[in-house]
Amino acid sequence: MTFKVAIIGRPNVGKSTLFNRLVGKKLALVDDTPGVTRDRRVHAAKLYDLHFDVIDTAGFEDAAASTLPGRMRQQTEIAIREADLIFFTVDAKSGLMPDDRTFADVVRKSGKPVVLVANKAEARGAQGGMLEAWELGLGEPIPVSAEHGQGMPDLRDAVIAALGEERAFGEDAQQPGDEIAVSEVLIGEDIADSDAEPAYDETKPLRITVVGRPNAGKSTLINALIGEERLLTGPEAGITRDSISVDWDWRGRRIKLFDTAGMRRKSKVQEKLEKLSVQDGLRAIRFAEIVIIVLDATIPFEKQDLQIADLIIREGRAPVIAFNKWDLIDNPQELLAELREKTERLLPQVRGIQAVTVSAETGRGLDRLMDAVIKTHKVWNSRVSTGKLNRWLEGILAHHPPPAVAGRRLKIKYVTQAKTRPPGFVVSCSRPDAMPQSYVRYLSNSLREAFDMPGVPIRMALRTSENPFAGRAKKR
C-alpha cells in the first residue's frame, strides 16, 4: 500500500515547485506571486525508489473562515488529515516568519510524522535561514532546491526515517503517464477493421473536463456531482486557477473530472498568471473525452461561450452543455424553448448537441446531465461499417449528386470510416480540391441524420485514388 504526503507551508515558499519536482511534470502553476495555489491537488509521485501520492496545498494563512484565504486554509487542513506524512516547507532564503511558527504548531498537533523541508537552499545566505528552522522543533531541516533538484537524496532518506522502511517501501502504485493525442486531418483513433461495429464498453474509465466563463459555477457543479466540498467555491469570480483532477465513481464506472479556470475573452487576459491558468485549461480540454460547457442560464451564449464551444469542436472533443443556475430562472418553460432554438442556430457544426438544465446549488438535473454525457460518449465512439456507408452513399448520389465544376462532373467512388473519437470518414472522389465545402457539409449533415450521430464533431477527409497510368506518354 502506498502512502500519502501533504506539502504544507505559508504562501510562496515553493510548495508547487516541489510538487512538480516530485511528480516529474509541470502540473501545478508556479509564479512569483504569493497564493497562486488555491485548491488541493493529488498526484502520483516518485522520489528515487519511493512511490507515493503527493498533495499540493494552498499557502497556510491566518484568516477568518468566511474569507477566501480562510476557505483555502480549510482545504489545507483536510489535506493534513488525509496525509500519512507532512512536508512542512519553509523558505531558507528569507528565514522564519511568524506564520511559520504558528503553522508549525498546527502541524505538530496533528500528530502526523513531519519532514522539515528548507527550500531555496541554493540561494546566497540561505544557511542562516536553514539554521533558524531548528527553532520550530520539527527535527532537522532538510536543505533542498525544488527548482534545481538539489537535496533530493537527503529528502528520500528523511522520508524513510520518518515512516520506517516497511511503510516507505510498500506496494508501488504507479500510474501510467497521460498522452496527448496527435492531431491529424482526421483527429481520433484509428479503426483496425472498417466493417466491425463493436459494442460500447460501459466499464471503461471516462475523462470529463468542465469549462466555461468565470463564475459560471464549474467548481460548484463538480462538488455537487461527487457529493463533497472537494473544490474551493465562493461568490468571487476566478477562484480556480489550476486544472484540478478529481476521481469519482458513478454507477460503478470510474470517472476522472477536471475542473478548469474560467476563460475570459483573450483581450481581457493581461496578467501572466491568468494566461497560465487558461493554457492549463486548454491542455485539460485536449486530454478530455467529454467536455461539459457550463453556461450561466441568466446570461447564456455570450460571445466567449461560443468561442469556447468552437475550440472544443475543433479539438475533436465531445461537448455537452449544462445551463447552470436554473434555480434563479423565473420563467423556465419560456426560456427553455428560447435556449433550444439558440443552441441549434448558434452551434450548427454539432447539430443535436445534448443540452441540460441544472442547478449545482440545489443538485437538480445532475442525473440527466450524466445521462447526456454517456449518450454523447457513445456517439463519439460509434462506428459504421463500410457496407452501410456505401449503401447510404448510393441513395445520396441518386438524390443529390455532386455539382459540376468547370464543366466537369465530380465523381464520388466510395466512403469508409477511418477513425472514431470523433467519427472520421474518408471520401474517395475524382477531384478533392474542386469539391465545394457546401457539398461536404451536406454529406456530413446527411450522414449525421442517417446514422443517428447528434451532438459530436464529424470529420470528412477527401482523397483521390492513385491513377496507375498517370505520367505515361500516350502511345501512337
N, C-alpha and C positions, 0 to 999 in steps of 0.2 A: 504494500500500500504506500502511495506517495504521500508526501507531507506538503503543507501549505505555508508560504512565507508572506507576511504583510510588510511592506515598506512604509514606515511611519516617520513623520518629522514635520517641522514647520515649513511654510512655503519657501520655495527657491533654494533648497539645499541639494537638489539634484536627484530627487526620487524617481522621476520619469526617465532620466538618463540612465540610472542604474537598472530600472525595469527593462529598458530597451537592450541594455548590455546583456542581461541575464536571458532574455527570450531570443536574442540573436537577430532581432528585426527592429526597425524604427516604427513601432506600432503607436506608442504614446507620443502626443505632441510635446515638443520641447521648445521653450522660448525663455529669454531673459526676464520676461515679465513674471512677477510672483503670482501664484494662484492660477496657473494655466489649467492644471488638472482639477476636475470637479467631481466626476463620477469615479467609482472604484472599478478597476479593470482587472480581470483574472486571465492568466495565460500560462501555458506550459513553459517551463524554463529549464535551463541546463547550466550547471557550474562544474565543468570538467566531467567527472564521473557521477555527479549527483543530479538526479532528475526530480523536479518538484513543480508545484504550481505557485506562481508569484502573483501578489495583488498590489497593483499601483493605487495609491490613495491620494486624496486631496490634502493639501497642507493643513496641519492642525492649527486652528485659530480660536482664540478665546472670544466668543461672541454669543449673543442671545440666540436661543433655539429657533426663533421665528425668522431670523435673517438668513440670507443665502449662505454666508460663512458658517452659521450655526447648523444649517441643514447639511452642508458639506461635512462638518465635523461628525454629525450623526452617522453618515455613511462610513467615515473612517473608523468610528467606534465599532460598527458592525464588522468591518474587516479585522479588527483586533480580536473580536470574539470568534471569528471563523478560523483564524490562523493557528498553526501549531508552533510557529517561530516568528519573532518580530525582528526586522532590521530597523533599529532606531537610528535614523540618519541625521548627522549634524554637518554643518559647514566648517571644515577645518580652516578655511581661508579667513572667515570673518569671526571665528571663535564662538563661544557660547553666548546665547541671548537669554533674556528672562523666560521667554516662551519655551526654550529647550528644557529648562529646569521644571517648568510647570507640567509639560507633557511627559517628561521622564517619570514623574510621579504617577501619572495616569497609566503608563505602560507597566510600571513596577507593580501597581495594584492589580493589574490584570492577571498576574501570576504566571504569565507565559514566559518561556525561555527567550532571552534577548541577546542579539549580537549588536554591539555598538559600532556603527559604521561612520568613520570620519572621512567624508567625501571631499573632493577638490584638494587632495593631499599633495598634488603636483605643484600647487601654487607656491610662490615665494612667501615665506612667513607662515606657512601652514603648520609648521612644527609646534608653534605656540598654541594654536587653536586645538591641536590634537591633544596636547598635554592638559589643556583646560577641561577636555571632555572626561578626564578621570573623575572630576568633581561630581558627575551625575550619579556615580555609584552603580553603574550598569556593567562594570567589568572593564577589561582592556579595550580601548578603541582600536579598530582595525583601519589603518590608513589605506584608502583606495582612491583611484581616479576613475569614476564611471565613464567619463568621456573618452579617456585614453586606454582604458582596460588595465590599469596598473593595480596591483594588490589583490587580484582575484584568487591566487593560490592561498593567501592568508585568510581570505574570506571563506574559502572552502573548508579549511582546517577549523575555523571558528564555528562553522555550521555543525561539523561532525562533533566537536567538543560540546556544543550546546545540546544537541539531540541524542548523542550516542551513536555508535556505528550501526547498531542493529536498526534503529529508527531511520537514520540517514540513508542507508543503503537498502531500503525496502524495494518492493517490486516497482520497476520503472514503468512509467505510463507515458510514453512518448506519443505525441500526436503528429500525424503527417503534415507536412507543410502545405500551405494553400498555394494553388497555382492559378494564375490568371489565364483565361482563355485567349488564344492568339487570334487577333482579328484578321478576317479574310473577306473576300467578296460576299461569301455566304457564312456569316457568323454562326457557329453552332457545333454540334458533334457529328462526326461522320457516321454514315449508315453502312454497315458491312453488307447486309442483304437488302436490296431495294424492294423485294417482294414481301418481306416479313412485316407483320403488324403485331408486335409483341404487346402483351397486356401491361397495363400501368402498374408499377410497383408501389403499393400502398405503404410499405415499410421503410422505403429509402429515406434517409435524412434529408431535410429541406432547409435551404438558406433563404431567409427573408430579410430584406432591408427596408426600413421605414424612412421615408424622406418627405420634405415639404418646406414651406417657408417658416421663418422663426415664429414661435408661439402658436403654431397650429395644433399642438397637443400630441406630438410624436412620443415623447418620453412617458407622458401620462397614459397613452394608448398601450404601450408595451407593459407598463406596470399593471394596467387593468387586465391584459391578456394573461400574464404569468401569475397574477394574484398576489403580488407583494411589492413593497416600495423599493424596488431594486435600483431604479434610476432617479436622479435628482430632478425634481419638478418644482414649479412655482409660477407666480404671475409674471416674473421678469422674462423678457424675450432674450433668446440667445444663451440659455443656461448651458446646454450641451455643447461641448467643444470637440471632444474625441468621438470617433465612431466606436461605440461600446457594443461588444457581442454578449448576448445572454442565451444560455442553453435552457431549453424548455421542452417539456414532454406534453404533447397534445393528442389525446385519444390513442396513446400508445406509440405515437410517432415522434421521433427526435427532431426538434426544430432549433435552428440557431437564428436568433433575432439580432439584427444590427440596428442600433439607434444612431442617428447621424445629426450633425449640427444643421440648424436652419440655413437654407440657401437664399440669400438676398440677391437682388439684381447686381450684375457684375460691376456696374458703375458706382454702386454704393459701397462696395467692399474695398476699403482703403488699408486697413490695418493688416500687418503681416500675419498676425495670429489668426484672424478670420479667414484669410486666404488659405492658411494651412488646414483649418477646420473644414473648409469647403473641399479642398483637394482630398482630404481623408474621407469625406462623404462620397465623392465621385469614385474613389477606389472601392468603397463598400458596394456601390451600385454595380461595378464591373464584376465583383465577386458573387453577387446575388443570383438567385434563380427567379424569385418573385420580388417585385418592388411595390410596396404599399405607398401610394402617394396620398398623404394626409392633407386634405383641404379644409380650411375653416368654412363651415357651412354659412356663416354670417357674411363672409366676403369671398365667395368661391371664384375660381377661374380668373385670377389676376394674371397678368402677362407672364410673371415669373412661374406660376403654376404650369402654364402651357409649355414654357421652355424646359422645365424640369421633366415633364412628360415626354417631350420630344427627344431629350437627351437619353432617357431610358429606352425609348423605342429604337433609337439609332444604335444603342449598345446591344440591342437584341434581347433585353431582359423582358420578362412578362409583367405588365403593370396591372395593378388593381387600385381603384380609387376608393378612399374612405372619406366620406363627408362627415367630419367630426363636429362636435359641439351642437348636435341635433337637439339637445335638451333646451337650447336657447331660442329655438325657432318657434314663432307664434302661429304661423300658417303652414304646417308641414306638407299637406297634400298639394297645395298650390305651388309651393317651392319645389317639391319633388318632381312634378311634371316639367317645370322650367329647367331644372338641373339635368333631367334626362335629355331634353331637347338640345341643351347647350353641349352636353357630353358628345352626342352624335355629331353635332355640327362642328365643334372645335377640335375633335380628335378623330378625323376620318381615316387616318392611317392605321388605327386599331379599332375598326368598326365592331361594335358589340362588346366593348370593354366592360368588365364587371365593376359596378359602382354601388357601394353600400352606405347607408346612413348609419352612423354610430355615435355613441356618446361615451368617451373614455372616462368621463367623470362619474357617470351612473352605471356603466357597464352594459348599456343597451346596444344590441346589434353585433356583439363580438362574435357569437357563433355563426351568424350569417356572413360576417367578414371572412372567417376562416374557411367556411364552405366555398366562398367565392375564390379564395386563394387556391384551394385544392382543385377546383374546377378549371381555373386558368392554368394551373401547373400541368394538368392532364392534357389540355390542348397544346401547351407549349412543347410537350414531349411526344405529341401524336405523330404517327407515320401513316402514309397512304401507299399502297402497293402500286407498282408501275402499271399493272394491268388496269386498275380502276382509274388511274390518272389519264391514261390514253383513251379509254372509253369516254371519259368526260371531255377530253380534248376534241374527239371526233364531233360530239354534239356542239361544242363551242364553235369550231371551224365551219360547221354547216350553217349555224345560226348567224354568226358574225365573223367572217374571215378577216385576216389582216388586210390593211389597205394597200393600195399600190403606191410605190414611192418612185418618182422619176420615171413613171410609165411602166415599171416592172412590179409584178405582184410578189409580195413577200410570202415565203413558204415556211410553215412550221411543221417539222417532221415528227417530233415526239417530246414528251415531258417525263421527267423522273424526279423523285425526291432524293436529294444527296445528303441532307443534314436534318437534324432535329435540334431543339433547344436554341433558337426558334426554328420552326419548319423552313427549310430552304429547298428550292426547286430549281432544276436546270432545264431550260427550254432549248432544244436544238432547232435552229432556224437557218434560213439561207443567208440573210444579211443582218447580223445582230446590231451593227452600228446604225442601220437605217430604220430599225423598229421604233415607232413613236412611243414615247413614255405613256401617253394616254391609253394605248392598247395594252401595254404591260400592266397598268393599273386595272384595266378591265379584266385581264386574265386573273390577276391577284384577287380582286373582289369576287369574281365568279367562283374561283377555287375556294375562297373562304366560305361562301354560302353553300356550295355543293357538298363540302366535306365537314361542315359544322366546325369552323375554326375561329370563333369570335374572340376579339379582345387581345390577340397577340400579334406581334410583327411577323409578316411573311416576306421572305427574301426570294426574289426572282433573278436568276442569272441567265443571260442569253449566251449561247455557244453556237459555233458553226462546226460542222463535221469536216474533217480534212478531205480535200479533193485529191485523189491519187494521181490525177492527170495534170494537176497544176504545174506550170513551169515547163511542160513538154511542148516542143515546137510541133505545129501541125504538119503531118507528113503529106506530101503531094503525090 
